[in-house]
């Protein structure tokens, strides 16, 4: 699993078997599309919100899941949405800076 821009996530197969399974079972991921150009499944927003269910579905057929990029810090079960949409935030103002 690899994050793209914003809160978008791709499922990139780690093996030929994984690629065949993803193509044959694309219907399990409503709104997802197979990207021939990138060789992966581009998940829909709904699937990304429930990414833990996607992970469960993939591991239930004994395929491995690896997390890349911002997803490396994810535990695989907690809500992932805030981790994905979190951008670089400016440092909070110090108390004495806010008083000036």
N, C-alpha and C positions, 0 to 999 in steps of 0.2 A: 504494500500500500504506500502510495507516494502522494503527498499533497501537491496541488498546483497552486495557482493564484487564489487568494482569498480562502474560501471554505470548500474548494473543489478537491476531490480525491480520485486518483486513478488506481485501478487494480491491475498491476502488471504481473503476468504469470512468471513464476520462477522456473517453470519446467514446461516441456511440451505437453505433458499430461495436464498440468494446471491450465494451460492455454486452451486445450480441447474442452476441459470441463467448463471453463468460463464461457466459451462460445456456445456450448450446448445448453448451458443453464442460465443464459442471459435473462430469461423470463423471470427468474427469481429476484431480479433487481429492477423493479418498475422504473421506467424513465431512463435507465442506463443505456448507453450505446457502445458498440464495439468500434474503436478507432483503428482502422486499418493502417493509417499513417503512423500512429504511435504504438500499435501492437498491444493495446490495453483496453480495459473497460473503463469508460468515464462514468462515474457514478452520478446519479441525480442528487439533488439537494436532500430529498427525503431519505435516501439511503445513507447519506453522510450524517444526517442527524441521528440515525439509528445505526451507526457504524459498528457498534458492538454486536448487533444482530447479523450483520454481514460477516464479521469475523467468526461468529458462532456457526453460521451456515457453511463457510469455507472449511473450517477445522472439523466439522462433523463428517466430512468426506475424506478426512485424513490428508488434507493438503496443508502445507506449511504457510504461515503468514509472517512476513517481515515488515517492519515499519521503518520508513525513511523520512528524512527531513524533520519537520515539526512533530510528526507522529512518533518519533523515537521516544519522546517523554511520556507517551500515552500508555496507560496500563492495560488497554484492550477492553475494559468494561465500563469505565466512567464516561459521562457525557464528553464528547470530543469537540463539540461545536465551538465552545469558547476558546479552546486551545488553537483551533484553526483560524478563527477570525481575529484573534488577538494580534494587533499590529504593534509596531514600535510606538510606544507612548513616550511623550516627553516626561522628563523627570519631574516629580511633584515639587511645588514651590516649598521652600523652607519657611518656617514661621516668620522669621524676621524679614524675608523678602516679600512676603504677602503683606506685611504691615507697612512697607514703604510705598 
